[in-house]
Amino acid sequence: MVEKDPAINVLGGTLEVCGMSPVTGYFRDGHCNTCAEDRGSHTVCAVMTAEFLAFSKYVGNDLSTPRPEFGFKGLEPGDCWCLCAARFLQAHDEGCAPKVHLEATHQRALDIVNIAILKENAA
């Protein structure tokens, strides 16, 4: 059985829900929970924008195209999604980072992204 890391956000509080429509998270529980097996660190709760979705598709992770065989309708601007922390940082460095829900972003994101960058992009 996979053991989840404690559900604590980047502000030190209880990790809040990121998104239920579509259901997000490494564990598909709506939260940006993580564990040792989550190699991508799906810990940043981000609000999708058209600009970010185009960037993500360009760099090889198409989040906007529906994949019905996986029960995935595709993301649209305004949807909340648990992003890999490194992808968020890459988007930030390229000037197209989405907004972040700090209360729903797991503290493990801080292993990769500085809190100042997260706060700068706070929703």
VEXNUKE-71231 format. One record per atom (N, C-alpha, C): x negated, y negated, z. Coordinates in steps of 0.02 Angstrom, whole numbers, padded with zeros to 5 digits, always signed. Layout:
BEGIN
XYZ
...
***
This chain:
BEGIN
-00042+00059+00000
+00000+00000+00000
-00044-00062+00000
-00026-00110-00042
-00064-00172-00047
-00045-00218+00011
-00096-00244+00043
-00084-00289+00099
-00090-00361+00076
-00036-00400+00084
-00036-00470+00065
-00078-00510+00115
-00111-00562+00089
-00144-00610+00133
-00090-00648+00172
-00107-00677+00230
-00057-00716+00266
-00027-00770+00221
+00039-00779+00226
+00076-00827+00183
+00070-00898+00211
+00011-00928+00201
-00003-00996+00226
-00019-01040+00166
+00010-01100+00165
-00003-01146+00109
-00065-01188+00120
-00082-01228+00070
-00143-01269+00072
-00141-01324+00124
-00082-01337+00151
-00075-01388+00204
-00075-01356+00273
-00081-01289+00276
-00084-01254+00340
-00017-01231+00366
+00036-01242+00328
+00103-01221+00348
+00123-01156+00316
+00186-01136+00328
+00213-01075+00299
+00222-01085+00223
+00201-01035+00185
+00207-01037+00113
+00280-01038+00091
+00299-01090+00054
+00367-01096+00030
+00377-01061-00036
+00439-01052-00056
+00456-01022-00121
+00432-01067-00177
+00403-01036-00229
+00381-01073-00287
+00436-01072-00341
+00458-01013-00360
+00508-01009-00413
+00544-00942-00415
+00610-00946-00421
+00650-00885-00425
+00684-00877-00493
+00680-00928-00536
+00711-00923-00602
+00667-00957-00653
+00621-00920-00684
+00609-00848-00676
+00572-00834-00611
+00577-00772-00588
+00542-00751-00527
+00467-00750-00541
+00430-00785-00500
+00358-00792-00509
+00319-00756-00455
+00253-00760-00460
+00209-00733-00409
+00178-00667-00428
+00119-00655-00403
+00083-00592-00414
+00127-00533-00395
+00166-00541-00341
+00209-00488-00317
+00280-00494-00344
+00293-00544-00387
+00359-00558-00415
+00410-00562-00358
+00392-00603-00307
+00436-00615-00250
+00455-00688-00243
+00437-00729-00295
+00453-00800-00293
+00402-00843-00257
+00354-00811-00224
+00302-00847-00187
+00234-00836-00220
+00187-00882-00208
+00119-00876-00235
+00076-00837-00185
+00104-00782-00160
+00066-00738-00116
+00009-00706-00155
-00041-00683-00119
-00099-00652-00151
-00126-00596-00107
-00175-00561-00133
-00207-00505-00098
-00274-00493-00131
-00312-00448-00104
-00379-00433-00132
-00375-00408-00204
-00320-00374-00222
-00312-00347-00290
-00294-00401-00341
-00274-00460-00319
-00254-00515-00364
-00316-00549-00390
-00348-00519-00440
-00411-00545-00467
-00404-00614-00497
-00345-00632-00522
-00335-00697-00552
-00319-00752-00503
-00307-00735-00440
-00288-00783-00389
-00229-00826-00412
-00171-00793-00420
-00108-00825-00442
-00079-00864-00383
-00112-00919-00365
-00098-00952-00301
-00075-01024-00306
-00077-01054-00365
-00058-01125-00373
+00013-01129-00399
+00058-01158-00359
+00128-01167-00380
+00132-01230-00423
+00142-01220-00488
+00140-01275-00536
+00208-01284-00570
+00223-01347-00586
+00282-01365-00624
+00260-01370-00697
+00287-01327-00739
+00266-01324-00809
+00284-01389-00847
+00238-01408-00891
+00249-01463-00936
+00236-01437-01007
+00264-01471-01057
+00252-01451-01126
+00177-01453-01142
+00143-01504-01116
+00071-01512-01128
+00032-01453-01098
+00048-01434-01036
+00012-01378-01006
+00028-01313-01041
+00091-01301-01059
+00109-01239-01093
+00073-01233-01160
+00066-01289-01196
+00028-01288-01260
-00045-01273-01247
-00074-01304-01194
-00144-01291-01176
-00154-01218-01159
-00110-01191-01117
-00117-01122-01095
-00114-01074-01155
-00068-01087-01201
-00063-01046-01262
-00128-01051-01303
-00154-01112-01309
-00215-01125-01347
-00275-01086-01319
-00279-01081-01253
-00335-01046-01222
-00322-00971-01211
-00267-00946-01240
-00256-00874-01241
-00207-00845-01192
-00171-00887-01155
-00120-00861-01109
-00053-00893-01126
-00017-00863-01172
+00047-00889-01196
+00101-00875-01144
+00120-00927-01108
+00172-00921-01057
+00241-00942-01082
+00244-00969-01143
+00307-00997-01167
+00346-00951-01214
+00313-00902-01243
+00347-00857-01289
+00382-00801-01250
+00447-00792-01264
+00483-00737-01229
+00453-00669-01244
+00450-00627-01193
+00426-00558-01200
+00478-00512-01169
+00534-00500-01205
+00589-00462-01176
+00569-00392-01154
+00518-00363-01186
+00496-00296-01165
+00468-00295-01094
+00450-00354-01069
+00426-00360-01000
+00477-00397-00956
+00536-00410-00983
+00587-00447-00945
+00567-00519-00934
+00528-00548-00980
+00502-00617-00972
+00534-00661-01025
+00571-00712-01003
+00607-00756-01050
+00563-00811-01079
+00502-00817-01053
+00459-00873-01075
+00472-00933-01031
+00419-00970-01017
+00426-01029-00974
+00441-01091-01015
+00477-01137-00984
+00494-01201-01015
+00472-01257-00968
+00464-01317-00996
+00448-01374-00952
+00499-01379-00895
+00474-01390-00835
+00515-01394-00776
+00517-01330-00735
+00500-01272-00767
+00497-01209-00729
+00438-01211-00682
+00445-01179-00624
+00390-01172-00576
+00360-01103-00584
+00293-01099-00581
+00257-01037-00594
+00194-01034-00553
+00177-00976-00528
+00114-00967-00491
+00057-00957-00541
+00017-01009-00549
-00039-01007-00596
-00101-00979-00563
-00144-00951-00605
-00211-00933-00582
-00247-00998-00564
-00280-00998-00508
-00314-01059-00484
-00366-01083-00534
-00403-01038-00565
-00455-01058-00612
-00424-01090-00675
-00366-01065-00697
-00332-01094-00756
-00308-01164-00739
-00281-01173-00678
-00260-01240-00657
-00320-01287-00658
-00376-01266-00630
-00436-01308-00628
-00460-01324-00699
-00458-01275-00743
-00477-01286-00813
-00432-01339-00845
-00366-01333-00833
-00319-01382-00861
-00332-01451-00831
-00347-01454-00767
-00364-01518-00735
-00425-01549-00769
-00476-01509-00779
-00538-01534-00809
-00526-01557-00881
-00476-01529-00915
-00459-01547-00984
-00407-01603-00987
-00384-01626-00928
-00337-01682-00926
-00264-01664-00938
-00246-01601-00929
-00176-01581-00941
-00149-01537-00885
-00171-01550-00824
-00147-01510-00768
-00074-01524-00754
-00036-01471-00738
+00034-01481-00718
+00036-01507-00646
+00094-01531-00626
+00103-01552-00556
+00105-01490-00511
+00087-01499-00448
+00081-01444-00400
+00126-01454-00340
+00161-01401-00320
+00199-01401-00257
+00150-01377-00203
+00125-01423-00163
+00075-01405-00113
+00101-01356-00061
+00164-01365-00040
+00193-01321+00011
+00201-01250-00013
+00202-01241-00079
+00211-01174-00108
+00146-01147-00139
+00091-01184-00130
+00026-01162-00156
-00013-01128-00100
-00034-01066-00113
-00067-01025-00062
-00135-01054-00044
-00154-01048+00020
-00218-01074+00044
-00278-01043+00008
-00270-00983-00020
-00326-00952-00056
-00344-00991-00120
-00299-01033-00144
-00315-01076-00201
-00376-01120-00185
-00384-01136-00121
-00440-01179-00099
-00508-01146-00109
-00509-01080-00121
-00572-01046-00136
-00598-01068-00204
-00553-01095-00246
-00571-01113-00315
-00560-01187-00330
-00507-01216-00302
-00488-01285-00317
-00493-01327-00253
-00527-01384-00258
-00534-01429-00201
-00466-01459-00183
-00453-01466-00119
-00389-01494-00096
-00376-01563-00125
-00428-01602-00135
-00419-01670-00163
-00389-01666-00234
-00410-01617-00273
-00384-01608-00341
-00311-01587-00337
-00295-01542-00292
-00225-01520-00284
-00182-01580-00263
-00205-01619-00215
-00166-01677-00192
-00157-01729-00247
-00209-01738-00287
-00207-01785-00343
-00152-01767-00393
-00137-01702-00398
-00087-01677-00444
-00022-01655-00410
-00012-01678-00348
+00047-01658-00310
+00111-01682-00343
+00161-01638-00341
+00227-01654-00370
+00262-01703-00324
***
